[in-house]
């Protein structure tokens, strides 16, 4: 139970901070989606793709390097921070220089100044105090909660005001710059330790990070290849709808599930010397708990896709509502993939992940491009993207099984049970989707009732089988291990 308790305790503040700030992000998106047009969101999508591509290229794996070490010297922390800062500065300047060429390829040269301004976000975030990495390593997310909340609140206010005033994609860029500046500045008020620039210990980190950079690049390209294909082969209007639907589908991952899994490497690093059978039990428990949240979330988005989009964004996003059905399953396979990759990183299999990402990227890219060239239809492309992602994730799970002998059967039983319970709850709440003329009220009543019913069913099943060797650890977590 050690790993699961560490993970849940540290995930409380990690996921809590992201939950609150992503809530602000959701509210701002709901407002801005009614001010700006799908074409504006298409411009945001192009800038985001290129910005995060260069952010990924500069991903030195400093946090992963710091967290996976069983013993960390202060000089090693300073060197990891310095190494990351140097690479981010270089990539930020490179993006500024290459912006006109890259946007010409996208047939959007009018976005050049916006992309060049957004490039500064990379440098500002890298300048934040290195003690942030130390807090994550120590699983102390309290100060990070304050830091994250403060700069997200500022971004929320700036984005809403500027979207109303400018009615342009520039509102997003300026809000990101303000948020990054506050994040950097406030980190030096919360953490008062001396910052030292040194590259003395960068070689051991480079030995660790050289695969992390490649893995991050390939992983990012694999996750965004569909958006790249849509941006090149489809109209700006379709890109805007696809971007919004995809962003909504991945919202639970970025809000709750992804942050909750952040401490996994740090918590799992001390488990490697334990017996393999005990590690397998821990891995099964992690998958089982995550599936309990992941399965109903995906099925709810699929079942009530149109209601969700119309309630949150309005009538002008009908195409996005249709796209949410297939894209809702992006969330499922992405979270499972994230767990598998984190577990493999924690046992040092970075090179294997790099190779797997490389083959998956080539396979997915060639398939999507071939389809886009032959008979481009956006709904079919969305379903194709999900199918390819599920297949590549399954292959990685099989490889993980070869290294950590967890129980496939238990995971299958868990996922099937959660799916059946979720479907029963969806059928029961279906009449609530049409009670009111207001889409948002229907969405709120349906979502809340579904959540209550699902929790009642899950707790009842766990209570009935609480003495079973498989369900006993989960019941124990609910009663004792959850932080209060």
C-alpha positions in Angstrom: 0.0 0.0 0.0 3.0 2.3 0.3 3.1 3.5 -3.3 -0.6 4.0 -3.5 -0.6 6.1 -0.3 2.3 8.2 -1.4 0.7 8.8 -4.8 -2.7 9.7 -3.3 -1.3 12.0 -0.6 0.9 14.0 -3.0 -1.8 13.9 -5.7 -4.2 15.7 -3.4 -2.5 19.1 -3.7 -1.1 18.5 -7.2 -4.5 17.6 -8.6 -6.3 20.1 -6.4 -4.2 23.0 -7.7 -4.7 22.0 -11.3 -8.4 21.4 -10.7 -9.0 24.9 -9.4 -6.9 26.5 -12.1 -8.3 24.4 -14.9 -11.8 25.3 -13.6 -10.8 29.0 -14.2 -9.6 27.9 -17.6 -12.9 26.2 -18.4 -14.9 29.2 -17.3 -12.7 31.6 -19.4 -13.1 29.3 -22.4 -16.9 29.2 -22.0 -16.9 33.0 -22.0 -14.4 33.5 -24.8 -16.0 30.9 -27.1 -19.1 33.1 -27.1 -17.0 36.2 -28.0 -14.5 34.8 -30.6 -15.1 32.8 -33.7 -14.0 29.3 -34.7 -11.4 31.0 -37.0 -9.9 32.8 -34.0 -9.6 29.5 -32.3 -7.9 28.1 -35.4 -5.3 30.8 -35.1 -4.8 29.9 -31.4 -4.4 26.3 -32.5 -1.6 27.0 -35.0 0.3 29.2 -32.5 -0.1 26.6 -29.8 1.1 23.8 -32.0 4.3 25.6 -32.9 4.9 27.0 -29.4 4.5 23.6 -27.7 6.6 22.0 -30.4 9.5 24.1 -29.5 8.8 23.7 -25.8 9.0 20.0 -26.4 12.3 20.4 -28.3 13.7 22.1 -25.3 12.4 19.5 -22.9 15.6 18.5 -21.0 13.8 16.2 -18.6 15.1 18.2 -15.6 12.1 17.5 -13.4 12.2 13.8 -14.2 16.0 13.7 -13.6 15.6 15.4 -10.2 12.6 13.3 -9.1 14.1 9.9 -10.0 17.3 10.4 -8.0 17.3 8.7 -4.7 19.8 11.3 -3.4 20.0 14.8 -4.7 22.8 17.3 -4.0 22.1 21.1 -4.1 24.6 21.6 -6.8 22.9 18.9 -8.9 19.6 20.8 -8.6 21.2 24.0 -9.6 22.9 22.4 -12.6 19.6 20.8 -13.7 17.9 24.2 -13.5 20.7 25.9 -15.4 20.7 23.3 -18.1 17.0 23.6 -18.6 17.2 27.4 -18.7 19.9 27.5 -21.3 18.0 25.2 -23.6 14.8 27.1 -23.2 16.4 30.4 -24.0 18.0 29.0 -27.1 14.8 27.4 -28.4 12.8 30.6 -27.6 15.2 32.7 -29.8 15.2 30.0 -32.5 11.4 30.1 -32.6 11.4 33.9 -33.0 13.8 33.6 -35.9 12.0 30.7 -37.7 8.4 32.0 -37.1 8.0 33.6 -40.6 9.2 30.4 -42.3 7.0 28.1 -40.2 3.9 30.1 -40.6 4.4 30.4 -44.4 4.2 26.6 -44.5 0.9 26.8 -42.6 -0.3 29.5 -45.0 -0.8 31.9 -42.0 2.0 34.5 -42.3 -0.3 37.0 -40.5 0.3 35.2 -37.2 4.1 35.8 -37.2 4.2 38.6 -34.7 1.9 36.7 -32.4 4.0 33.6 -32.5 7.2 35.6 -31.9 5.6 37.2 -28.8 4.4 33.9 -27.5 7.9 32.4 -27.8 8.9 34.5 -24.7 6.7 32.3 -22.6 9.3 29.5 -22.8 12.0 31.6 -21.3 9.8 33.1 -18.6 8.7 29.7 -17.3 12.2 28.4 -17.3 13.4 31.3 -15.1 11.2 30.2 -12.2 12.9 29.3 -9.0 14.6 25.8 -9.0 13.1 25.0 -5.6 9.9 24.1 -7.5 11.5 21.0 -8.7 12.7 20.1 -5.2 9.2 20.5 -3.9 7.8 18.1 -6.5 10.6 15.6 -5.7 9.7 15.8 -2.0 6.0 15.5 -2.9 5.3 18.9 -1.2 2.7 20.5 -3.4 1.4 23.1 -1.0 3.6 26.0 -2.2 3.1 25.0 -5.8 -0.7 25.1 -5.2 -0.4 28.8 -4.2 2.0 29.6 -7.0 -0.1 27.9 -9.7 -3.4 29.4 -8.5 -2.0 33.0 -8.4 -0.8 33.1 -12.0 -3.8 31.3 -13.4 -6.2 33.8 -11.7 -4.2 36.6 -13.3 -4.4 34.9 -16.7 -8.1 34.4 -16.3 -8.8 38.1 -15.7 -6.5 39.3 -18.5 -7.9 36.8 -21.0 -11.6 37.8 -20.4 -10.9 41.5 -20.5 -8.8 41.4 -23.6 -11.1 39.0 -25.5 -13.9 41.4 -24.9 -11.8 44.4 -25.9 -9.7 43.1 -28.7 -11.9 40.3 -30.1 -8.8 38.7 -31.4 -6.5 35.7 -30.7 -4.0 38.2 -29.3 -6.0 37.9 -26.0 -4.6 34.4 -25.5 -1.0 35.4 -26.2 -1.0 38.4 -23.9 -2.7 36.4 -21.1 -0.1 33.7 -21.4 2.7 36.3 -21.2 1.2 37.9 -18.1 0.7 34.5 -16.4 4.3 33.4 -17.1 5.7 36.7 -15.8 3.7 36.3 -12.6 4.6 32.7 -12.2 8.3 33.5 -12.5 8.3 36.6 -10.3 6.1 35.0 -7.5 8.3 31.9 -7.3 11.1 34.1 -6.0 8.9 35.5 -3.3 7.7 32.1 -2.2 11.1 30.4 -2.4 13.9 32.7 -1.0 16.9 30.3 -1.4 19.9 31.5 -3.4 19.8 30.6 -7.2 23.1 29.6 -8.7 23.8 29.1 -12.4 26.2 26.2 -13.1 26.6 23.5 -15.6 29.1 21.4 -13.6 26.8 18.4 -13.3 25.1 18.7 -16.6 26.8 15.6 -18.1 25.0 13.1 -15.9 21.7 14.8 -16.6 22.5 14.8 -20.4 23.0 11.0 -20.2 19.6 10.8 -18.7 17.9 13.5 -20.8 19.1 12.7 -24.3 16.4 10.0 -24.5 13.9 12.2 -22.7 14.3 15.0 -25.3 13.7 12.5 -28.1 10.9 10.8 -26.3 9.2 14.2 -25.5 9.5 15.3 -29.1 8.1 12.0 -30.5 5.4 11.8 -27.9 4.3 15.4 -28.6 4.3 14.9 -32.3 2.4 11.6 -31.9 -0.2 13.3 -29.7 -0.6 16.3 -32.0 -0.2 14.7 -35.4 -3.9 14.8 -36.0 -4.1 18.5 -35.3 -1.2 19.1 -37.7 -2.9 17.1 -40.4 -6.2 18.9 -39.9 -4.5 22.3 -39.9 -2.9 21.5 -43.3 -5.6 19.6 -45.1 -8.8 21.2 -43.8 -10.3 24.7 -43.6 -9.7 27.1 -40.8 -13.3 26.8 -39.6 -13.0 23.0 -39.3 -9.6 23.3 -37.5 -11.3 25.6 -35.0 -14.0 23.1 -34.3 -11.6 20.2 -34.1 -9.3 22.1 -31.7 -12.1 23.0 -29.3 -13.6 19.5 -29.3 -10.2 18.0 -28.8 -9.4 20.4 -26.0 -12.7 19.6 -24.3 -12.1 15.8 -24.6 -8.7 16.2 -22.9 -9.8 18.6 -20.2 -10.3 15.9 -17.5 -6.7 14.6 -18.2 -5.2 18.1 -17.9 -7.4 19.0 -15.0 -7.3 16.0 -12.7 -5.8 12.8 -14.0 -2.6 14.1 -15.4 -1.6 16.2 -12.4 -2.6 13.3 -10.1 -0.1 11.1 -11.9 2.8 13.6 -11.7 4.2 12.2 -8.4 4.2 8.7 -9.9 7.9 8.6 -10.8 8.9 10.2 -7.5 6.8 7.8 -5.4 7.7 4.7 -7.5 11.4 5.2 -7.4 11.7 3.6 -3.9 9.7 0.6 -4.9 12.2 -0.9 -7.3 14.1 -3.0 -4.7 10.9 -4.6 -3.4 9.8 -8.1 -4.5 8.3 -8.2 -8.0 5.0 -9.6 -6.7 4.5 -6.7 -4.4 5.3 -4.2 -7.2 2.7 -5.9 -9.4 0.1 -5.4 -6.7 0.9 -1.7 -6.5 0.7 -1.3 -10.3 -2.7 -3.1 -10.4 -4.0 -0.8 -7.7 -2.9 2.3 -9.6 -4.6 1.1 -12.8 -7.7 0.1 -11.0 -8.1 3.4 -9.1 -7.5 5.5 -12.3 -9.9 3.4 -14.4 -12.6 4.1 -11.8 -12.4 7.8 -12.7 -11.4 7.4 -16.4 -14.1 5.0 -17.6 -17.3 7.0 -16.5 -15.7 10.3 -17.7 -15.1 9.0 -21.2 -18.5 7.3 -21.5 -20.3 10.4 -20.2 -18.6 12.6 -22.9 -19.4 10.1 -25.6 -23.1 9.6 -24.6 -23.8 13.3 -24.0 -21.4 14.9 -26.5 -23.9 17.2 -28.1 -25.3 18.3 -24.8 -21.9 19.0 -23.4 -20.6 21.2 -26.3 -23.9 23.1 -26.8 -24.1 23.8 -23.0 -20.5 24.9 -22.6 -19.8 26.7 -25.9 -23.1 27.5 -27.6 -25.0 26.8 -30.8 -22.2 27.9 -33.2 -20.1 24.9 -32.2 -22.3 22.1 -33.6 -19.5 20.5 -35.6 -17.4 20.4 -32.4 -20.3 18.5 -30.7 -20.2 15.8 -33.4 -16.4 15.5 -33.2 -16.5 15.1 -29.4 -18.0 11.6 -29.7 -14.9 10.0 -31.2 -12.4 12.3 -29.6 -13.8 11.5 -26.1 -11.8 8.2 -26.3 -8.6 10.1 -26.7 -8.8 10.7 -23.0 -9.0 7.0 -22.2 -6.0 5.8 -24.1 -3.9 8.9 -23.3 -4.2 8.4 -19.6 -3.4 4.7 -19.8 -0.4 5.6 -22.0 0.7 8.2 -19.5 0.6 5.6 -16.7 2.5 3.0 -18.7 5.2 5.5 -19.8 5.7 6.8 -16.2 6.1 3.3 -14.9 8.6 2.5 -17.6 10.5 5.7 -16.9 10.6 4.8 -13.2 12.4 1.6 -14.0 14.8 3.2 -16.4 13.3 2.1 -19.8 13.5 5.5 -21.4 15.2 4.2 -24.6 12.4 1.7 -25.1 9.8 4.4 -24.8 11.7 6.5 -27.3 11.7 3.6 -29.8 8.0 2.9 -29.2 7.1 6.5 -29.7 9.1 6.7 -32.9 7.4 3.7 -34.5 4.0 4.9 -33.3 4.5 8.4 -34.7 5.6 7.1 -38.1 2.7 4.6 -38.3 0.0 7.1 -37.2 1.4 10.0 -39.3 1.6 7.9 -42.5 -1.9 6.5 -42.0 -3.5 9.9 -41.3 -1.8 11.6 -44.2 -2.7 8.8 -46.6 -6.4 9.1 -45.5 -6.3 12.9 -45.8 -4.9 12.7 -49.3 -7.5 10.1 -50.5 -10.9 11.1 -49.1 -10.7 13.7 -46.3 -13.7 13.6 -44.1 -13.2 15.1 -40.6 -15.4 12.6 -38.7 -13.8 9.6 -40.2 -10.3 11.0 -39.5 -11.2 11.5 -35.9 -12.3 7.9 -35.5 -9.2 6.8 -37.3 -7.0 8.8 -35.0 -8.6 7.2 -31.9 -8.2 3.7 -33.3 -4.5 4.2 -34.1 -3.9 5.6 -30.6 -5.6 2.6 -28.9 -3.6 0.2 -30.9 -0.2 1.8 -30.2 -1.1 2.1 -26.5 -2.1 -1.6 -26.3 1.3 -2.6 -27.7 3.1 -0.5 -25.0 1.0 -2.1 -22.3 2.0 -5.5 -23.5 5.7 -4.4 -23.2 5.1 -3.1 -19.7 3.6 -6.5 -18.8 6.9 -8.1 -19.8 8.7 -5.9 -17.3 6.2 -5.8 -14.5 3.9 -8.8 -14.2 0.6 -7.2 -13.3 -2.7 -8.9 -13.8 -4.3 -8.3 -17.2 -7.4 -10.2 -16.1 -8.0 -7.9 -13.0 -7.7 -4.8 -15.2 -10.1 -6.2 -17.7 -12.6 -7.0 -15.0 -12.2 -3.6 -13.5 -12.7 -1.7 -16.8 -15.7 -3.9 -17.7 -17.3 -3.4 -14.3 -16.9 0.4 -14.4 -18.2 0.5 -18.0 -21.3 -1.5 -17.1 -22.0 0.6 -14.0 -21.4 3.8 -16.1 -23.8 2.7 -18.8 -26.5 1.9 -16.3 -26.2 5.3 -14.8 -26.2 7.0 -18.2 -29.5 5.3 -19.1 -31.1 6.3 -15.8 -30.1 10.0 -16.2 -31.0 10.2 -19.9 -34.4 11.8 -19.3 -32.8 14.7 -17.5 -31.0 15.8 -20.7 -34.2 17.4 -22.1 -36.0 18.8 -19.1 -35.2 22.4 -19.7 -34.8 24.7 -22.7 -31.5 25.8 -21.3 -28.7 23.4 -22.4 -26.5 24.4 -19.5 -29.2 23.5 -16.9 -29.7 20.1 -18.5 -26.0 19.5 -18.6 -25.6 20.5 -14.9 -28.5 18.3 -13.7 -27.4 15.3 -15.9 -23.8 15.5 -14.9 -24.4 15.9 -11.1 -27.0 13.1 -11.0 -24.8 10.8 -13.0 -21.9 11.5 -10.6 -24.0 10.8 -7.5 -25.5 7.5 -9.0 -22.1 6.3 -10.1 -20.5 6.9 -6.7 -23.3 5.2 -5.0 -23.0 2.1 -7.2 -19.2 1.9 -6.9 -19.2 2.3 -3.1 -22.0 -0.3 -2.8 -20.1 -2.8 -4.9 -16.9 -2.2 -2.9 -18.7 -2.6 0.4 -20.3 -5.9 -0.7 -17.0 -7.3 -1.8 -14.8 -5.5 0.8 -13.3 -8.7 2.2 -12.3 -10.0 -1.3 -8.5 -9.9 -1.7 -8.8 -7.9 -4.8 -11.2 -5.2 -3.5 -9.9 -5.0 0.1 -6.9 -2.6 -0.7 -9.3 -0.2 -2.6 -11.8 -0.2 0.3 -8.9 0.4 2.7 -7.8 3.4 0.6 -11.3 4.9 0.8 -11.6 4.5 4.5 -8.1 5.2 5.7 -5.6 6.5 3.1 -7.3 9.4 1.5 -5.9 12.7 2.8 -8.1 14.8 4.9 
